[in-house]
Amino acid sequence: MPEEDDRGDDASRPTVCEIRIRGHLGQPWQDWFLGLTILPDEDGTTLLTGPVVDQAALHGILKKVRDLGLPLISVNFVSTDRPESPGS
């Protein structure tokens, strides 16, 4: 029977995660958020994007968001199994 979620099949491959929060963070916070890319948006939110190695790392990032008092909007996992487009 096929599994509904196969992100855990390769434990050595980090999962790419997008975490959207309300409020703006600047680039100086990048090291504190384990090197995630920080992209402030014009709508008053910030997108944190990057590889998350396991659930413990994800919980650590979410704890930091909580500790800053920033409202969490969403957490999405991005498929890294996209086929290469011609010319890339």
Secondary structure, DSSP 8 states (H G I E B T S, - for coil): ---S--GGG-TTS-EEEEEEEES---GGGTTTTTT-EEEE-TTSEEEEEEEE-SHHHHHHHHHHHHHTT--EEEEEEE-S-----TT-
